[in-house]
Amino acid sequence: MRVDAQCNTVGAACPGCGTWSARVHSSYLRFPADAPSAGRRVVLQLRVRRFRCRNSMCVRRTFVEQISGLTRRYGQRTERLRSALAAVGLALAGRAGARLASLLGVSVSRSTVLRRYPPRPRCTVRRPGRRGGAQPSTEFEPALPSCRYSTR
């Protein structure tokens, strides 16, 4: 099944400075992978526009419109497929997750399934702060499985 789509907004906001621009620089096609529908492979052909930033002080001269809920910068998959792979990866991980994904009609490797894990918060470890007070750590690390430590 092939779906041709394009955004029909007048312009877009620059991600660098937030300035609204309606000046189109160019357009091109993106083909993000999408989850199958009714057991059939979906080929999404998305025409996106590249805009010129009107702010002369902005470090970005051009930027591409992003369709919220569908794409993200440098993304090869739609948000729907990303969330489905994250759920499969969280439930089964590795090889088993890749086998289930292939049964669902999505061809991915076990490494890709593992990379789709949503980042999980690390343990709240008290670290020394300024003036002797302790501050909780709020770093994220996706590979940390649990917050249990052994003292053996």
Residue pairs with C-beta under 8 A, 6 or more apart in sequence:
1 37
1 40
1 41
1 42
1 43
2 42
2 43
2 45
3 34
3 42
3 43
3 44
3 45
4 45
4 47
5 44
5 45
5 46
5 47
6 46
6 47
6 48
7 48
7 49
7 65
7 67
9 65
10 22
11 20
11 21
11 22
11 23
11 51
12 20
12 21
12 49
12 51
12 63
12 65
12 66
13 19
13 20
13 21
14 20
14 21
14 51
14 53
14 55
14 58
14 60
14 63
15 60
15 63
15 66
15 73
16 53
16 58
16 59
16 60
16 63
17 53
17 55
17 57
17 58
17 60
19 53
19 54
19 55
19 58
20 54
21 51
21 52
21 53
21 54
21 63
22 51
23 51
23 52
23 54
24 49
24 50
24 51
24 52
25 49
25 50
25 51
25 52
25 62
26 49
26 50
27 47
27 48
27 49
27 50
28 47
28 48
28 50
29 45
29 46
29 47
29 48
30 45
30 46
30 47
30 48
30 71
31 43
31 44
31 45
31 46
32 44
32 46
32 70
32 71
32 75
32 76
32 77
32 78
32 81
33 44
33 76
33 77
33 78
33 81
33 106
34 42
34 43
34 44
34 77
34 78
34 80
34 81
35 42
35 78
35 80
35 81
35 84
35 104
35 105
35 106
36 42
36 104
36 105
36 106
39 105
41 105
44 78
46 67
46 70
46 71
48 64
48 65
48 67
48 71
49 64
49 65
50 62
50 63
50 64
50 65
51 62
51 63
51 64
51 65
52 61
52 62
53 60
53 61
53 62
53 63
64 73
66 72
66 73
69 79
70 78
70 79
71 78
71 79
72 79
75 82
77 85
81 106
82 116
84 104
84 106
85 101
85 106
85 108
85 112
85 113
85 116
86 116
86 117
86 118
88 97
88 100
88 101
88 104
88 113
88 116
89 97
89 113
89 114
89 115
89 116
89 117
90 117
90 118
91 97
92 100
92 113
93 113
93 114
94 110
94 113
94 114
95 110
97 110
97 113
97 114
98 108
98 109
98 110
98 112
98 113
101 107
101 108
101 113
102 108
117 142
118 142
119 140
119 141
119 142
120 140
120 141
120 142
120 144
121 138
121 140
122 137
122 139
122 140
122 141
122 144
122 147
123 137
123 144
123 147
124 136
124 137
125 136
125 137
126 134
126 135
126 136
126 137
127 134
127 135
127 136
127 137
128 134
129 135
